[in-house]
Amino acid sequence: MPSGPFTVEEARAAGIERWHLRSRRWARLARGIYVPTEIAQTPLVQLDAATRRLPDVAAFSGLTAAWLHGLDVPPCNPIEVTIPREAGVSGRAGMRVRRRPLPAGDVVHVRGLRATSIVRTLADLSSQLSLTEAVVIVDEALHKRRVTLADIASLKRVAQHAEPQSASPMETRLRMILVLAGLPRPKAQVPIFDSNGRFLGRPDLYYEKQRLGIEYDGSGHRGTMAEDNQRQNKLLNAGVRLLRFTAVDVFQNPPAIVLQVRSALQSS
């Protein structure tokens, strides 16, 4: 029995008639393409099915390619594809099809599928996303060692803000709020020790001269609150001031973040 996407013709060859495909056991992914229902929503299955609707010269790109390269982004909303300009292909439902030059050197096979290389993928996303969101993607690629700073040197708009030490998308967004507001760029993930050389903590962002740490409190903070509080107390006792911000601050009130950080820097 089929374990992945299959066409009606392949179903018949396996002894499955069209009327069988109307049962809840099978899910229709696209015209003439079906899959076992229990795996229908997994990204790789959806991408595998998409390849059956595309010419051989197509390659997954954008966020879809970024996901294939191991980055934490949504890959199928919609599925993003690049096709050479000369390929005569119309649009596809559920896909965003871009017609761009696609040299052989820009295409790799990842998880068994054709996709733009990680460098080409980051270049494409850097031109499609806002500066902050492009830096978020690039920071993750650097942190996971999918690329080096040298690899992205040509992406000047983004590379100047990139930070390999950034540990999360929200940390990057918080840093970019400060930088784009004209504040000095803080260091990322700096280890801090006491006078006896004992490790005290590692703030998300840190202004070393002013001994000011800045941290993002995400949803996981509740599960580690006791440990986080102990770490914060050690840093405070060592003369490190801390400011903490949440998703509400980052997405809904960036000016308040800038105001608080600027005031803290000026009062040091």
C-alpha positions as CSV (number, residue, x, y, z in Angstrom):
1,M,0.0,0.0,0.0
2,P,1.2,3.5,-0.7
3,S,3.2,5.1,2.2
4,G,3.5,8.6,0.6
5,P,1.9,10.7,-2.1
6,F,0.6,8.9,-5.1
7,T,-1.4,9.5,-8.3
8,V,-4.6,7.9,-9.3
9,E,-2.7,5.8,-11.9
10,E,-0.3,4.6,-9.2
11,A,-3.3,3.8,-7.0
12,R,-4.8,1.6,-9.7
13,A,-1.5,-0.2,-10.1
14,A,-1.6,-1.0,-6.4
15,G,-5.1,-2.3,-6.7
16,I,-6.8,0.8,-5.3
17,E,-9.8,2.0,-7.4
18,R,-11.0,5.6,-7.5
19,W,-14.0,4.9,-5.3
20,H,-11.6,3.6,-2.6
21,L,-10.0,7.1,-2.5
22,R,-13.3,8.6,-1.3
23,S,-12.9,6.9,2.1
24,R,-11.4,8.7,5.2
25,R,-8.3,6.6,4.8
26,W,-7.0,8.8,2.0
27,A,-6.6,12.5,1.7
28,R,-6.6,14.5,-1.5
29,L,-3.6,16.9,-1.6
30,A,-4.2,18.2,-5.1
31,R,-5.9,17.2,-8.3
32,G,-5.2,13.6,-8.9
33,I,-2.7,13.3,-5.9
34,Y,-3.6,11.4,-2.7
35,V,-1.8,10.4,0.5
36,P,-2.7,8.3,3.6
37,T,-4.7,10.6,5.8
38,E,-2.5,10.1,8.9
39,I,0.5,11.8,7.2
40,A,-1.3,14.2,5.0
41,Q,-0.4,17.4,6.9
42,T,3.3,16.7,7.5
43,P,5.5,19.2,5.5
44,L,7.7,16.7,3.7
45,V,4.6,14.9,2.4
46,Q,3.1,18.1,1.2
47,L,6.4,19.1,-0.5
48,D,6.8,15.6,-2.0
49,A,3.3,15.9,-3.4
50,A,4.1,19.4,-4.8
51,T,7.0,18.1,-6.8
52,R,4.6,16.0,-8.8
53,R,2.9,19.2,-10.0
54,L,6.1,20.9,-11.0
55,P,8.5,20.6,-13.8
56,D,11.9,19.0,-13.2
57,V,13.6,22.4,-13.4
58,A,11.7,23.8,-10.4
59,A,13.3,24.2,-7.0
60,F,11.7,25.0,-3.6
61,S,12.8,28.4,-2.4
62,G,12.1,31.2,0.1
63,L,10.8,30.0,3.5
64,T,10.2,26.5,2.1
65,A,13.8,26.1,1.2
66,A,14.9,27.6,4.5
67,W,12.8,24.9,6.3
68,L,14.4,22.2,4.2
69,H,17.8,23.6,5.3
70,G,16.8,23.1,8.9
71,L,15.6,26.6,9.9
72,D,12.6,27.1,12.1
73,V,10.2,28.7,9.7
74,P,6.7,27.7,8.3
75,P,7.4,25.8,5.0
76,C,4.0,25.4,3.5
77,N,2.0,28.6,4.0
78,P,2.3,28.8,1.0
79,I,4.8,26.5,-0.6
80,E,7.4,28.7,-2.3
81,V,8.9,27.6,-5.6
82,T,11.3,29.2,-8.1
83,I,11.2,28.3,-11.8
84,P,13.5,29.5,-14.5
85,R,12.0,32.3,-16.6
86,E,12.0,30.2,-19.7
87,A,9.9,27.4,-18.2
88,G,6.3,27.7,-19.4
89,V,4.5,26.9,-16.1
90,S,1.3,28.6,-14.9
91,G,0.5,29.2,-11.2
92,R,-0.3,26.4,-8.9
93,A,-2.9,26.4,-6.1
94,G,-1.3,26.6,-2.7
95,M,2.1,27.7,-4.1
96,R,3.8,30.9,-4.7
97,V,5.7,30.5,-7.9
98,R,8.5,32.9,-8.8
99,R,10.1,33.1,-12.2
100,R,13.8,33.9,-11.7
101,P,17.1,32.9,-13.1
102,L,18.1,29.6,-11.5
103,P,21.7,28.6,-12.3
104,A,22.6,25.0,-11.5
105,G,25.0,26.2,-8.8
106,D,22.1,27.7,-6.9
107,V,20.3,24.4,-6.6
108,V,20.9,21.5,-4.2
109,H,19.2,18.4,-3.1
110,V,18.0,18.6,0.5
111,R,15.9,15.8,2.2
112,G,15.6,14.3,-1.3
113,L,14.1,17.5,-2.8
114,R,15.4,20.2,-5.1
115,A,15.8,23.5,-3.3
116,T,17.8,26.7,-3.6
117,S,21.1,26.6,-1.8
118,I,21.3,28.1,1.6
119,V,23.2,31.1,0.4
120,R,20.7,31.7,-2.5
121,T,17.8,31.1,-0.1
122,L,19.1,33.8,2.3
123,A,19.7,36.2,-0.5
124,D,16.2,35.7,-1.8
125,L,14.6,36.1,1.7
126,S,16.8,39.2,2.3
127,S,15.1,40.9,-0.7
128,Q,11.6,39.7,0.2
129,L,11.4,40.3,4.0
130,S,11.7,43.4,6.2
131,L,15.2,44.1,7.4
132,T,14.5,42.8,10.9
133,E,12.9,39.5,9.7
134,A,15.7,39.0,7.2
135,V,18.3,39.4,10.0
136,V,16.2,36.9,12.1
137,I,16.6,34.3,9.4
138,V,20.3,35.0,8.8
139,D,21.0,34.9,12.6
140,E,19.5,31.5,12.9
141,A,21.4,30.2,9.9
142,L,24.7,31.5,11.4
143,H,23.9,30.2,14.9
144,K,23.1,26.7,13.4
145,R,26.3,26.9,11.3
146,R,24.5,26.5,8.0
147,V,26.5,29.5,6.8
148,T,29.4,31.7,7.8
149,L,29.7,35.5,7.9
150,A,31.9,35.2,4.8
151,D,29.2,33.3,3.0
152,I,26.7,36.2,3.4
153,A,29.2,39.1,3.0
154,S,27.5,40.1,-0.3
155,L,24.2,40.6,1.5
156,K,25.4,44.0,2.8
157,R,21.9,45.2,3.9
158,V,21.6,42.3,6.3
159,A,25.2,41.2,7.0
160,Q,26.1,44.3,8.9
161,H,23.5,43.5,11.5
162,A,24.0,39.7,11.6
163,E,25.0,38.0,14.9
164,P,26.1,34.4,15.0
165,Q,25.7,34.3,18.8
166,S,22.0,35.2,18.7
167,A,20.1,32.4,20.4
168,S,16.6,33.1,19.3
169,P,14.4,35.0,16.9
170,M,13.0,37.2,19.6
171,E,16.5,38.0,20.9
172,T,17.3,39.2,17.3
173,R,14.1,41.3,17.1
174,L,14.9,42.9,20.4
175,R,18.4,43.7,19.3
176,M,17.2,45.2,16.0
177,I,14.7,47.4,17.8
178,L,17.6,49.0,19.7
179,V,20.0,49.2,16.7
180,L,17.4,50.7,14.3
181,A,16.5,53.3,16.9
182,G,20.1,54.5,16.8
183,L,21.3,53.0,20.1
184,P,24.7,51.3,20.3
185,R,24.7,47.6,19.3
186,P,24.8,45.4,22.3
187,K,26.8,42.3,22.5
188,A,25.0,38.9,22.4
189,Q,25.3,36.0,24.9
190,V,28.3,37.4,26.8
191,P,29.3,35.2,29.7
192,I,29.7,37.1,33.0
193,F,32.0,36.0,35.8
194,D,32.5,37.3,39.4
195,S,35.8,38.4,40.8
196,N,36.6,34.8,41.7
197,G,36.1,33.6,38.1
198,R,32.7,31.9,38.9
199,F,30.2,32.0,36.1
200,L,27.2,34.1,36.9
201,G,25.1,34.2,33.8
202,R,24.8,35.1,30.2
203,P,22.3,37.9,29.3
204,D,20.7,37.8,25.9
205,L,22.2,41.2,25.2
206,Y,24.8,43.1,27.1
207,Y,26.3,46.6,27.2
208,E,29.7,45.9,28.7
209,K,30.8,49.4,29.6
210,Q,27.5,50.3,31.3
211,R,27.1,46.7,32.8
212,L,23.6,46.6,31.5
213,G,22.0,43.3,30.6
214,I,18.8,43.0,28.5
215,E,16.8,39.8,28.3
216,Y,13.8,38.5,26.5
217,D,11.3,36.6,28.6
218,G,9.5,34.0,26.5
219,S,6.8,31.5,27.3
220,G,9.5,29.1,28.5
221,H,10.5,31.5,31.3
222,R,7.7,30.2,33.6
223,G,9.2,26.7,33.6
224,T,12.6,28.0,34.6
225,M,11.5,30.9,36.8
226,A,13.4,29.7,40.0
227,E,16.6,29.1,38.1
228,D,16.3,32.4,36.2
229,N,15.6,34.4,39.4
230,Q,18.7,32.9,41.0
231,R,20.8,33.8,38.0
232,Q,19.4,37.3,38.0
233,N,20.1,37.8,41.6
234,K,23.7,36.7,41.1
235,L,24.1,39.2,38.3
236,L,22.5,42.0,40.3
237,N,24.8,41.3,43.2
238,A,27.7,41.6,40.9
239,G,26.6,45.1,39.8
240,V,25.0,44.1,36.5
241,R,21.7,45.8,35.9
242,L,19.0,43.9,34.0
243,L,16.0,45.0,31.9
244,R,13.6,42.3,30.8
245,F,11.1,42.5,27.9
246,T,8.3,40.2,26.6
247,A,6.7,39.6,23.2
248,V,4.1,42.2,24.0
249,D,6.9,44.8,24.4
250,V,8.7,43.7,21.2
251,F,5.6,43.5,18.9
252,Q,3.3,46.2,20.4
253,N,5.5,48.8,22.1
254,P,9.1,49.0,20.7
255,P,9.3,52.8,21.6
256,A,9.0,51.9,25.3
257,I,11.9,49.5,25.0
258,V,14.1,52.1,23.3
259,L,13.1,54.7,26.0
260,Q,14.0,52.4,28.9
261,V,17.2,51.2,27.4
262,R,18.3,54.7,26.5
263,S,17.5,55.9,29.9
264,A,19.5,53.1,31.5
265,L,22.5,53.7,29.3
266,Q,22.5,57.4,30.1
267,S,22.2,56.9,33.8
268,S,25.2,54.6,34.1
